[in-house]
């Protein structure tokens, strides 16, 4: 078994680092753009007078960086070659996302809104997997580029139903060639800048059934669709909207995937995104540990470096040990996803995800402690990392849901997809 990073990926990391230093860093420093990453970041990013959504200049800067990355051939890395990508594997994406997150906050990679010079183009990948030819022609390029008029948010969660998605109360009833949708959705991330909301609604079956849920691409300007509020969060700005749907009519052609099989889209989205998120949280955790070690070496209270104290050393040793073990596990799992299929290692994906998100919060907390008052201030990024990554201990499946999922496979309550070729 060879545990080295494949040479082509190692070389690509060097190429990415060169691009960051030559192109992205100068843009980050230009015209006081650093305000979005230093102690002013939360205020600079948030339009407090418009419901707490991201400011236009913040999102314009992200769009400019994304365009530069796309022109350089990096942004579409995970996409198929026929769409300008490099057929990036799950293993490659895991290594890259960890590498970028380990650099800390910056225009190269900012997970608060899933921004990265190597795009996590989940919407585009789902369109490739489930869209018909007409939908791909209409939406795909816009989804890749992030054009607002072609992008969509995910309307899965409801005010009274989070993890229990199969019990959703939003319904769609067919009338001829149209569907009439009624219900509500919350935590529709990015909905302030999307032309569509991908609404999941029950079209048949009973509450709790996995079959009978359908995904609809609903235009945001549809009659009866309204953004009720943006939920202010632990880490601002907030692009998480709550929407209501009252007799919203859409055509039958708005269905993404197959009627009644919308849950498969959700599961596909979760599995691929969870392993990438695990890698990002690992990278952020490693950044916190590295910064704490460096500070402990230089800070000398009472005439000696903090680093000589076992009270400083041992907690960081434990965190570093977890980083090393988790790194091997994440890469193994990503490799198995590529070789055997994304759903053949669902239990391992859940393990990687919940443990890495927890580890990141622990590492950020310890880094704050080592840095003392400075670490608690916003002049260091640890409080931002802690507040943001705590989100991932809840979204896309809470820690408890991830454990429940693992237990389902362990105790035989759930069946895992057999590896390809078996």
Long-range contacts (C-beta under 8 A, 24 or more apart in sequence): 3-328, 3-331, 5-95, 6-91, 6-92, 9-91, 9-92, 9-95, 9-96, 12-92, 12-96, 13-95, 13-96, 13-99, 16-74, 16-96, 16-99, 16-100, 16-117, 16-118, 19-69, 19-72, 19-74, 19-117, 20-103, 20-106, 20-108, 20-117, 23-68, 23-72, 24-65, 24-68, 24-69, 24-106, 24-107, 24-108, 24-117, 25-106, 25-107, 25-108, 27-61, 27-64, 27-65, 27-68, 27-107, 28-106, 28-107, 28-108, 33-61, 33-107, 36-61, 36-107, 37-105, 37-106, 37-107, 37-110, 37-381, 38-379, 39-377, 39-378, 39-379, 41-105, 41-378, 41-384, 42-235, 42-236, 42-237, 42-378, 42-384, 45-112, 45-236, 45-237, 46-236, 46-237, 46-238, 47-237, 51-192, 51-229, 51-230, 51-238, 52-230, 52-232, 52-236, 52-237, 52-238, 53-192, 53-230, 53-237, 53-238, 53-239, 54-113, 54-192, 54-237, 54-239, 55-237, 58-237, 59-193, 61-107, 62-107, 62-110, 62-113, 62-115, 63-146, 65-107, 65-108, 65-115, 65-117, 66-115, 66-117, 66-119, 66-145, 66-146, 67-145, 68-117, 69-117, 69-118, 69-119, 70-145, 74-117, 74-118, 75-117, 75-118, 75-119, 75-121, 75-144, 76-119, 76-121, 76-144, 77-118, 77-119, 78-118, 78-119, 78-120, 78-121, 78-125, 79-121, 79-124, 79-125, 79-128, 79-144, 80-128, 83-124, 83-128, 83-140, 83-144, 84-144, 88-118, 89-334, 89-338, 90-272, 90-275, 90-276, 90-334, 90-335, 90-337, 90-338, 90-342, 91-331, 91-334, 91-335, 91-337, 91-338, 93-118, 93-120, 93-276, 93-279, 93-334, 94-275, 94-276, 94-278, 94-279, 94-330, 94-331, 94-334, 95-279, 95-331, 97-276, 97-279, 97-280, 97-283, 98-279, 98-280, 98-282, 98-283, 98-286, 98-327, 98-330, 99-283, 100-280, 100-283, 101-279, 101-280, 101-281, 101-282, 101-283, 101-284, 101-286, 101-287, 102-283, 102-284, 102-286, 102-287, 102-290, 103-283, 103-287, 104-287, 104-291, 104-381, 105-381, 105-384, 105-385, 111-280, 111-284, 111-388, 111-389, 112-235, 112-388, 113-190, 113-239, 119-144, 120-273, 120-276, 122-269, 122-272, 122-273, 123-151, 123-152, 125-272, 126-256, 126-265, 126-268, 126-269, 127-256, 129-265, 129-268, 130-215, 130-256, 130-257, 130-265, 130-268, 131-256, 131-257, 134-253, 135-217, 135-256, 139-217, 148-193, 148-194, 148-195, 149-195, 150-195, 150-196, 151-190, 151-193, 151-194, 151-195, 151-196, 152-194, 152-195, 152-196, 152-197, 152-198, 152-217, 153-188, 153-189, 153-190, 153-191, 153-194, 153-196, 153-197, 153-198, 153-241, 154-188, 154-189, 154-197, 154-198, 154-269, 155-185, 155-188, 155-197, 155-198, 155-199, 155-200, 155-218, 155-243, 156-185, 156-200, 156-266, 157-185, 157-186, 157-187, 158-183, 158-184, 158-185, 158-186, 159-184, 159-186, 159-242, 163-397, 163-398, 163-401, 165-200, 165-213, 165-263, 165-266, 166-207, 166-208, 166-209, 166-210, 166-213, 166-263, 167-207, 167-208, 168-200, 168-201, 168-202, 168-213, 169-202, 170-199, 170-200, 170-201, 170-202, 170-245, 171-201, 171-202, 171-203, 172-199, 172-201, 172-202, 172-203, 172-214, 172-216, 173-203, 174-203, 174-252, 177-251, 177-252, 178-249, 178-250, 178-251, 178-252, 179-203, 179-216, 179-249, 179-250, 179-251, 179-252, 179-254, 179-255, 180-247, 180-248, 180-249, 181-216, 181-218, 181-245, 181-247, 181-248, 181-249, 181-250, 182-245, 182-246, 182-247, 182-248, 183-244, 183-245, 184-228, 184-242, 184-243, 184-244, 184-245, 185-242, 185-243, 185-245, 186-231, 186-240, 186-241, 186-242, 186-243, 187-231, 187-240, 187-242, 187-395, 188-240, 188-241, 188-242, 188-243, 189-239, 189-240, 190-239, 191-220, 191-227, 191-239, 191-240, 191-241, 191-243, 192-227, 192-230, 192-239, 192-241, 193-239, 194-220, 195-219, 195-220, 196-220, 197-225, 197-243, 198-256, 199-245, 200-262, 200-263, 200-266, 203-259, 203-260, 204-260, 205-260, 210-263, 211-260, 211-261, 211-263, 212-260, 213-260, 213-261, 213-262, 213-263, 214-255, 214-259, 214-260, 214-261, 214-262, 215-255, 215-256, 215-257, 215-262, 215-265, 216-250, 216-254, 216-255, 216-256, 217-250, 217-254, 217-255, 217-256, 218-245, 218-248, 218-250, 218-254, 219-250, 222-248, 222-249, 222-250, 223-247, 223-248, 223-249, 224-248, 224-249, 233-391, 234-387, 234-390, 234-391, 235-384, 235-387, 235-388, 235-391, 267-343, 268-342, 270-396, 270-397, 271-337, 271-342, 271-343, 271-346, 271-349, 272-337, 272-342, 273-396, 274-349, 274-350, 274-352, 274-353, 274-396, 274-397, 275-330, 275-333, 275-334, 275-337, 275-349, 275-352, 275-353, 277-353, 277-356, 277-357, 277-392, 277-396, 278-326, 278-330, 278-349, 278-352, 278-353, 278-355, 278-356, 278-357, 279-330, 279-334, 279-356, 281-356, 281-357, 281-359, 281-360, 281-389, 281-392, 282-323, 282-326, 282-327, 282-330, 282-356, 282-359, 282-360, 284-360, 284-363, 284-364, 284-385, 284-389, 285-319, 285-322, 285-323, 285-356, 285-359, 285-360, 285-362, 285-363, 285-364, 286-323, 286-363, 287-385, 288-319, 288-360, 288-363, 288-364, 288-366, 288-367, 288-382, 288-385, 289-316, 289-319, 289-320, 289-323, 289-363, 289-366, 289-367, 291-367, 291-371, 291-380, 291-382, 292-316, 292-363, 292-366, 292-367, 292-370, 292-371, 295-370, 295-371, 296-370, 306-370, 312-370, 315-366, 315-369, 316-366, 316-370, 319-359, 319-362, 319-363, 319-366, 322-355, 322-359, 323-359, 323-363, 326-352, 326-355, 326-356, 326-359, 330-356, 339-419, 339-420, 340-419, 340-420, 341-417, 341-419, 341-420, 343-416, 343-417, 344-416, 344-417, 344-418, 344-419, 344-420, 345-416, 346-405, 346-409, 346-416, 346-417, 347-405, 347-406, 347-409, 347-410, 347-416, 350-397, 350-402, 350-403, 350-405, 350-406, 351-402, 351-406, 353-392, 353-396, 353-397, 353-402, 354-393, 354-397, 354-399, 354-402, 354-403, 357-389, 357-390, 357-392, 357-393, 357-399, 358-393, 358-399, 360-385, 360-389, 360-392, 361-386, 361-389, 361-390, 361-393, 364-389
